[in-house]
Amino acid sequence: MKHKVAEYETLVDNVLDLRAFALAIDLRSLTAAAKILGESKATVSRRITRLEAALGASLLRRTPRLVEPTDDGAAYRVRVREILELLGDANAAVRGASAAPSGQLRITAPPGLDGVLAPVIARFAREHPAVMVSTLIVSRLIDLDAEHVDVALRATLKLPDSSFVAHRLADMDLIIVAAPSYLADHPAPRRVEDLERHRFVQFGELRATSILRLRRVDGGEDEELRLRPASAASDVSFAKELVVAGAGISVLPRVTVQPDLDEGRLVHVLPAYLTPGVGLHLLYSGGRFLSPKVRAFRDFMIKAFGTTPARRKKPPR
């Protein structure tokens, strides 16, 4: 009896051709891809040309200054990504403990958390020198697969249902802060209603009035106040700098202003109150296999923030 042999229409004879293609798209550069592969730019170009010939499709648009995928190339990159990660996982499983996280790790994060995330990501990069960390700072929600992103860090009240695995890294409660220079000219408020007499720096779009909801730390009754902003900033980092410069009092994420509180650049005002804020979440694709670089980053971030186990978001029905 003959054993049935599996047949696969791979069309690709060399996995390095796939890797060269993936790197060229991710890095938007044949030169950068060649440097990682330890080959010449001409060799990488030949690999991609050979792949295009095998597929009968144009995958990249090349100009002297930029490499970008065609529509076919972008779609092919999404599908090839899992194949390369599965192969990497299979190799890591066989090599066991000797396998180390490596390759490019693409992260997306919201603006305004530089002081919180940069030191942690820098420590991760030092501990894993074979991993190249590329961080994309954007306010919009991006498609992780379409834009070849491995991990998303998102600050939101509630995550939408999806197939991603999610960890809540931190609760970003908001606290009332002001600069010592501002308080020198405007006595610090002792009661919530005293805030109405102060210049208020709004984080977000400037509105005629801003409703401030405050919760007592000791569990007492919540209070609500309507304030007239004196200035506003859509970016939390810029809003914080306005407050540091003495523009007024503001309500900002504790994790963002803590270094300034420690250094005396800001003062915590009305510490008996806070405003419940958003959560900082880490998300990644919930496939069967997890690449070593993503696993290492996930474990590092959970340890750094001392947070909860993962939960898979349910896809919408």
CORHURA-V417794 format. One record per pair of residues at least 4 apart in sequence whose C-alpha atoms are under 7 Angstrom apart, sorted by the first residue. I is the first residue (numbers start at 0). GAP is how many residues later the second one is. D is the distance in whole Angstrom. If there is no record, write none. Layout:
# CORHURA-V417794
I/GAP/D  I/GAP/D
This chain:
# CORHURA-V417794
10/43/6  10/44/7  11/39/7  11/42/7  14/4/6  15/4/6  16/4/6  16/30/5  16/31/6  16/34/6  17/4/6  18/4/6  19/4/6  19/13/6  19/24/6  19/27/7  19/28/7  20/4/6  20/27/6  21/4/6  21/55/6  22/4/6  22/10/5  23/4/5  23/5/5  23/6/5  23/9/5  24/42/7  24/43/6  24/44/6  26/5/7  26/6/7  27/38/6  27/39/5  27/40/6  28/4/6  28/37/6  28/38/6  29/4/6  29/11/6  29/14/7  30/4/6  30/10/5  31/4/7  32/4/6  33/4/6  33/5/5  33/6/6  33/7/5  33/10/6  34/4/6  38/4/6  38/5/7  39/4/6  40/4/6  41/4/6  42/4/6  43/4/6  44/4/6  45/4/6  46/4/6  47/4/6  48/4/6  49/4/6  50/4/6  51/4/6  51/5/5  51/6/6  51/7/6  52/4/7  57/12/7  58/10/6  58/11/5  58/13/6  58/14/4  59/7/7  59/8/6  59/9/4  59/10/5  59/13/6  60/6/6  60/7/5  60/8/6  60/9/6  61/4/6  61/5/5  61/6/7  62/4/6  68/4/5  68/5/5  69/4/6  70/4/6  71/4/6  72/4/6  73/4/7  74/4/7  75/4/6  76/4/6  77/67/6  77/68/6  79/4/6  80/4/6  81/4/6  82/4/6  83/4/6  84/4/6  84/206/6  85/4/6  85/203/7  86/4/6  87/4/6  88/4/6  88/200/7  88/202/6  89/4/6  90/4/6  91/4/6  91/7/5  94/4/6  100/29/7  100/30/6  100/191/5  100/192/4  100/195/7  101/28/5  101/29/4  101/191/6  102/27/7  102/28/5  102/29/6  103/27/6  103/28/5  103/29/6  104/26/7  104/27/6  104/28/5  104/29/6  104/45/6  104/188/7  105/27/6  105/28/5  105/29/6  105/43/5  105/44/5  105/45/7  106/27/6  106/28/5  106/29/6  106/42/6  106/43/6  106/44/5  106/45/6  107/27/6  107/28/5  107/29/6  107/41/7  107/43/7  107/44/5  107/45/6  108/27/6  108/28/5  108/29/6  108/43/6  108/44/5  108/45/6  109/27/6  109/28/5  109/29/5  109/44/6  109/45/7  110/26/6  110/27/6  110/28/6  110/124/7  111/123/6  111/124/5  111/125/5  112/4/6  112/143/6  113/4/5  114/4/7  114/141/7  115/139/7  115/140/6  116/4/6  117/4/6  118/4/6  119/4/6  120/4/6  121/4/6  122/4/6  123/4/6  123/176/7  124/4/6  124/6/7  124/8/7  130/162/7  142/4/6  143/4/6  143/5/5  143/6/7  144/4/6  149/134/6  149/144/7  150/131/7  150/132/6  150/133/5  151/130/6  151/131/5  151/132/6  152/127/7  152/128/6  152/129/5  152/130/6  153/126/6  153/127/5  153/128/7  154/123/6  154/124/5  154/125/4  154/126/6  155/122/5  155/123/6  155/124/7  156/121/4  156/122/6  160/152/5  160/153/5  160/154/5  160/155/6  161/151/5  161/152/5  161/153/4  161/154/7  162/122/7  162/123/6  162/149/7  162/150/6  162/151/6  162/152/5  163/119/6  163/120/5  163/121/5  163/122/5  163/148/6  163/149/6  164/118/6  164/119/6  164/120/6  164/121/5  164/145/6  164/146/6  164/147/4  164/148/6  165/115/6  165/116/6  165/117/5  165/118/7  165/144/5  165/145/5  165/146/6  165/147/7  166/114/5  166/115/5  166/116/7  166/141/6  166/142/6  166/143/5  166/144/7  167/111/7  167/112/6  167/113/4  167/114/6  167/139/7  167/140/6  168/111/5  168/112/5  168/113/7  168/133/6  168/136/6  168/138/5  169/109/6  169/110/5  169/135/7  170/106/7  170/107/6  170/108/5  170/109/6  171/81/6  171/82/6  171/83/6  171/105/5  171/106/5  171/107/6  171/108/7  172/80/6  172/81/6  172/101/7  172/102/6  172/103/5  172/104/4  172/105/7  173/77/6  173/78/5  173/79/4  173/80/6  173/100/6  173/101/5  173/102/6  173/103/6  174/76/5  174/77/6  174/78/6  174/79/6  174/99/5  174/100/6  175/73/7  175/74/6  175/75/4  175/76/7  175/92/6  175/93/5  175/94/7  176/72/6  176/73/6  176/74/6  176/89/6  176/90/5  176/91/5  176/92/5  177/4/7  177/5/7  177/65/6  177/70/6  177/71/5  177/72/7  177/88/5  177/89/5  177/90/7  177/91/7  178/4/6  178/64/6  178/65/5  178/67/6  178/86/6  178/87/4  178/88/6  179/4/6  179/85/7  179/86/6  179/87/7  180/65/6  181/4/6  181/64/5  181/66/6  182/4/5  182/5/6  187/81/7  188/5/5  188/6/6  189/4/7  189/80/7  195/31/6  197/50/7  197/51/7  198/30/7  198/31/5  198/49/5  198/50/6  199/28/7  199/29/5  199/30/5  199/31/7  199/48/5  199/49/5  199/50/6  200/28/6  200/29/6  200/30/5  200/31/5  200/38/7  200/47/6  200/48/6  200/49/5  201/4/7  201/27/6  201/29/6  201/30/4  201/31/6  201/48/6  202/29/6  202/30/5  202/31/6  202/33/6  202/36/6  203/28/6  203/29/6  203/30/4  204/27/6  204/28/7  204/29/6  205/25/7  205/26/5  207/20/6  208/17/6  208/18/5  208/19/5  208/20/6  209/16/6  209/17/5  209/18/6  209/19/7  210/13/7  210/14/6  210/15/5  210/16/6  211/12/6  211/13/5  211/14/6  212/10/6  212/11/4  212/12/6  212/62/6  213/8/6  213/9/5  213/10/6  213/59/6  213/60/5  213/61/5  214/6/7  214/7/4  214/8/6  214/58/5  214/59/5  214/60/6  215/4/5  215/5/6  215/6/6  215/56/6  215/57/5  215/58/7  216/55/5  216/56/6  216/57/7  231/7/7  232/5/6  232/6/5  234/4/6  235/4/6  236/4/6  237/4/6  238/4/6  239/4/6  240/4/6  241/4/7  241/5/5  242/4/5  242/5/6  242/6/6  242/7/7  243/21/6  243/22/6  252/4/7  253/4/6  256/4/6  257/4/6  258/4/6  259/4/6  259/5/5  259/6/5  260/4/6  260/5/5  260/6/6  289/4/7  289/5/6  290/4/6  291/4/6  292/4/6  293/4/6  294/4/6  295/4/6  296/4/6  297/4/6  298/4/6  299/4/6  300/4/6  301/4/6  301/5/5  302/4/7
